[in-house]
């Protein structure tokens, strides 16, 4: 299932994609000074958050889909090639230390495998069969969410993943920088910020990549907040896997409870090392066992556990 269309067919399709158009504001890019190049790039980059903002209704639907499937015991699977794939792997990799999730809950699948994280694997993005095989190996099913990430809207690897996800009943979400111009994307939600042509024609690691990163930030952060992994605006399920994270845990406890730095150690020790339990114990004035019970009843929501 390699993309075997003629070169002319692919050429014509690319010509319809906004990210492949020439940017009239950067036609003299090669004549600019260093500071002029950078100021131009900065002006173009300012368009990205506005474009992402216009997609919030669709991003919201996507977050709700993710929360629903994860609550059923499913997983979030990002799939992409090149820059898009690397961004998916990056977002997935950050979830365990930030939200205390199992490593398998949010996964990134990149065309060409782990080698493609550090170097380009030519041709891997054209192999839709490889994407389907990767999801089959992970036993993706109806409880899961498959997110196909692609700047161009036509990457066979990402599209193959969406097709497989739809076939097995998974929720499917497409993240692209091209609102139109390619084949229709058959999935539950299409998120397509209109970032416009790149400063460097066709270099979608620029505005398109930035837009994708912002969207993925919103998908996982929004979902984790809705799943009770945040109290106020504090990370309360983070893992203390390093000295920095140990100190961050103490700072979170201090911010959440008003405790002094010297008090954090004893409280966390009494809570068995659980930041959530420690916060509920101190804020509600209850024992460790009662804090654990309240958190279980509140499905992990610290605010509800304190109130109850």
N, C-alpha and C positions, 0 to 999 in steps of 0.2 A: 504493500500500500504506500509506495513512494509516490510523491507528486510527479507524474509523468506528462503533464501538459506541455504543449509546445512553448518554446521561448517567447514567441509572439503573444501567446495567450497570457502568459504571466506578465509580460511587458505591458500589455494593454490594461490588465487589472491593476498593476502598480500605478499606472498613470491616473487612475481614478481615486487614489488614496491621498488624502490631504497631507499626510506626513511625508509624501514623496514629492510634493509640489515645491517650487522654488519660492523662497521668502523674499518679497520685493524689498523689504527693509534691510536685507543683508546682501544685496547683489554686489556691493563693493567691499565685501568682507576682506578680501586680500589687499586692499589699499589702505585699510585702517591702521592706526597706531595700536599699541597694546591696550592702552586705557580705553580707546574707542571700541575695540573689540569686546572688552569686558563689560563696558557700559551697555552696549547693544545686547549682549547676552543677558545681562541683568534685567533690562527692560522686557525682553521676551519672556524671561522666567517669571516675571510678575503676572503674566497672563495665565499661568498654570493653576494657581489656587482658585482663581475665579472660574476657570473651566471645570475644575473638580467640584466647586460649590454648586454649579448648575446641575450636577449629577446626584446631589444628595438624596432626592426621592428614590432613585434606583439603588444607591448605596444602602439606604435605610432598609429597603426590601431585602437586599442581599444579607445584611446583618441579621435580620429577623429569621431568614432561612437558615443561616449558620447556627444561630442560637437554638432553633428548633431541632436541627439534626444532631448537634452536639449533646443536647439534653436527652436525646434518645440513645446516646452511647455511640454516636457516629464520630467521624473525623473530618477535618478540613484539609483538602489536598490541593496544593497549588501546582500547576503544570505550565511550563513554558520553555522557550529556547532562548539562548543568548542572554542579553541583558534582562529580558522579561523573566527567564527562568532563574537567573541569579537573584533577582529581587524577591521572587517567591521563596527561594531557599533561605535568603536572609531573614525575611519576616518570620518564617517558620522557626528558624533557629533561635530567634530572640524570645519566643513565647515561653519556653521552660524557665529561664532565669527571671523573666519579668512577671509571669503569672503563675508559676509553680505547676505548669501543665506537664503531663507525661510527654516524652519526646515524640510519641506516636500520634498525639492528638492533632497537631498541625504539622503537615509534612510538605516538603518542597521536592518536586520532581523536575529535573532539568534534562533536556535533550542532550544526549551524549554522556550522561552519567556524571559522576563526581569530578571526572577530569575536566569537564566543561566549565567548572567553577573558576578555573585558573587559566584556561586557554580555550580558544575557539575550536570547536569540533565541526569542521565544514560538512555541510550536507545533513547533519543530524536533525535540523529543524524541518526537513522535508519528509521525515519518516513517521507518518501517522500510526503505522502498525506498532512501532516501538513504544509510542505513548500508551496505546491500548494494552500492550504486553506489560508495561510497567504498572498500570492500574490493576490489571488482572493478577499480577504477582502480589499486590497489596490487598487483594480480595475486596476491592471497592464494591460497595453495595448500596442499598436503598437508604441506609442510615447516614451515608456520607455526603459531603459537599465537594464537588470538583470545580475548581476555579481555573479556567484557561486564560493565561495572560499573554497578550500579543499586541505589539504596537500596530502591526500592519493589518490586522483583522483577517488575514488569510494564512497564517502559519499552520501548515498541515499538522505539526506535532501537537499544538494546543487544540486545534479543531478535532483531531482524532481523540484526544482525551475527553473533550466535551461530548462527542458522539458516544463514546463508551460509557461515560457517566450516565447519559440519558438512557441508554439501552438497559443498564442494570438498575435504574430507578433512583440514582443519586440526584440530589439537587445540583443544578449546573449554573455557573455564573461566568460570564465572559468579561474580561477587563481589557479594553483596547483604546487606542488613541484616535481611532478612525470611526466617527459616527456612521459613515456610510461609504459607499464606493466599492465594497467587496460583496462577496456572497452573503446572503442573510445568515445570521447566527441563530441557530435553533437551540435556545437554552432558556432557563427560567428568568434570568435577569441579564441584561447587557448594560455594562457601565462603560460609557465612551466619552470621556472629556474631550471637547474640541479644542485642542491646544494649538492648532494651526501648523503651518510649515516650520521646519526647524531652521535655525540660523545657518547651520551647515546642512545643506539639502540631503534629506534621507537619513541623517544621523539620529536615529530615534532613541539613543541613550541620553539625549538631551531633554527637551521638554516632555516628550512622550514618556521617557523613563522616570522623570520626576513626577509626572502625574500618576503613573502606576504605583510608585512608592507611596505617594500620599493616599491613594485609594486603599492599598493593602494595609497601611497604618490604621485607617479607619475601620476596615473590616475586622481585624483582630482585636483592636482596642475596644471598638464598640461592642463586639460580641462578648469580650471578657468582662466589661463593665456590666452588661446585661445578665451575666452569669454569676454575679456576686463576688468577683475577684478583686473588687476595688471598694474601699471605704472612703467616703468623701472623695478626694482626688488622690488618694494614697494607694500604693501597691501593697496589698496585705497578704498576697500569696507568693511573694517572691522567694526564691531559694537562696540560702546563704552559702553559696558555693565558693566564695572568695572573701578575703578580708574586706574588700570594698563593699560587698553585699552584706556582710555582717554589720558593718557600720551603718549602711543604709537602713537595715532592719531596725537598728536602735533609733535612728533618726525618725523613722516612720512611727515607731511606738511613742516616742516623745511628742511628736506632732499630734498624734491621735488621742493621747491621754493627758498631756501636760506633765508627764513624769520628767525627772531630771536624768541626765546621762548616767549617773551612778545607780539609779533605780532600775535601769533597763535590764541589766544582767540578771538580777534576782527574779524579776517578773517573768522574763523569758524562760528562765530555768524552772520556775514553778509551773509554767504553762507547757512544759515538755518541749520547749523550742518552737512552739507554734505561735507565730505573731498574732494571728486572728484570735486564738484562745486567750493570749495575754491581754489583748485590747479589751475583749469582752469581760474578762475577770476584773480588770481595774475599773473600766467605765461603769459596769453594772454592779460591782461589789459582790461578786459571786465566786464560788470555788471553781477549781479547774473542771471538775466533773459536771457542774451545772453549766459552765461556759460551753463545754463540748456538747452537752445536750441541747442547749439553745441554738448553737450553730447548726446542729444536725436538723433540728426542726425548721430552722430558717433557710435551709438548703445552702448554707455557707455565707449568707448575707450578714455582715457584721452589724449593720445599722439595725436590722430587724432583731438580731440576737440580743442586742443591748436593750431595745425597747421591751422585749418580751419578759 
